Amino acid sequence: MAADDQSSPPESPRKRNARFLREFALVMELPFIPVAAVLIGGGIGYWLDTKLHTAPWLLLVFGFFGFVAGIRELLRRVRKDA
């Protein structure tokens, strides 16, 4: 008999509920990560633009960096949980 055919004992309801809640919290959190990263990066860029009179270049650059950081963090969290 192959090792893949052996079944593990069923999970207790408490462990199942804890796992469900952890996964549910992750799913609810994921959409906000890239949005927050873009807002933070864009906010920093906007603030620098007002101080350095370079509008809208730093807003775009830091907004892009925020987007990249948000997607990277999103992928890191999904990979860690999988």
C-alpha positions as CSV (number, residue, x, y, z in Angstrom):
1,M,0.0,0.0,0.0
2,A,1.4,3.4,-1.0
3,A,1.9,6.2,1.6
4,D,-0.5,8.4,-0.3
5,D,-3.4,6.0,0.3
6,Q,-3.2,6.2,4.1
7,S,-5.6,8.7,5.5
8,S,-4.9,10.9,8.5
9,P,-7.3,11.0,11.4
10,P,-10.1,13.5,11.0
11,E,-9.5,17.0,12.5
12,S,-11.4,18.0,15.6
13,P,-14.1,20.6,15.2
14,R,-12.1,23.1,17.3
15,K,-9.0,22.8,15.0
16,R,-11.2,23.1,11.9
17,N,-12.9,26.2,13.3
18,A,-9.5,27.8,14.2
19,R,-8.1,27.0,10.7
20,F,-11.3,28.4,9.1
21,L,-11.1,31.6,11.1
22,R,-7.4,32.1,10.3
23,E,-8.0,31.6,6.6
24,F,-11.0,33.8,6.6
25,A,-9.0,36.6,8.3
26,L,-6.3,36.3,5.7
27,V,-8.9,36.5,2.9
28,M,-10.5,39.6,4.4
29,E,-7.1,41.3,4.9
30,L,-5.6,40.6,1.4
31,P,-7.4,43.3,-0.6
32,F,-6.4,46.0,1.7
33,I,-2.6,45.3,1.5
34,P,-2.0,46.6,-2.0
35,V,-4.4,49.5,-1.6
36,A,-2.8,50.6,1.6
37,A,0.7,50.3,0.1
38,V,-0.3,52.5,-2.9
39,L,-1.9,55.1,-0.6
40,I,1.1,55.3,1.6
41,G,3.6,55.4,-1.3
42,G,1.4,58.0,-3.1
43,G,1.0,60.0,0.0
44,I,4.8,60.2,0.5
45,G,5.2,61.1,-3.1
46,Y,2.6,63.8,-2.9
47,W,4.2,65.3,0.2
48,L,7.6,65.3,-1.4
49,D,6.1,66.9,-4.5
50,T,4.6,69.7,-2.5
51,K,8.0,70.3,-0.8
52,L,10.2,70.0,-3.9
53,H,7.7,71.4,-6.5
54,T,8.1,68.4,-8.8
55,A,4.4,67.5,-9.2
56,P,3.3,64.8,-10.2
57,W,6.5,62.9,-10.7
58,L,7.3,61.8,-7.2
59,L,3.7,60.9,-6.6
60,L,3.8,58.6,-9.6
61,V,7.1,57.1,-8.7
62,F,6.3,56.4,-5.0
63,G,2.8,55.2,-6.0
64,F,4.4,52.7,-8.3
65,F,6.8,51.6,-5.6
66,G,3.9,51.2,-3.2
67,F,2.1,49.1,-5.8
68,V,5.1,46.8,-6.2
69,A,5.6,46.6,-2.5
70,G,1.9,45.8,-2.0
71,I,1.9,43.0,-4.6
72,R,5.1,41.6,-3.1
73,E,3.7,41.6,0.4
74,L,0.4,40.0,-0.9
75,L,2.4,37.2,-2.6
76,R,4.5,36.7,0.5
77,R,1.5,36.3,2.8
78,V,-0.3,33.9,0.4
79,R,2.8,31.8,-0.1
80,K,3.5,31.7,3.7
81,D,0.0,30.5,4.4
82,A,-0.2,27.8,1.7
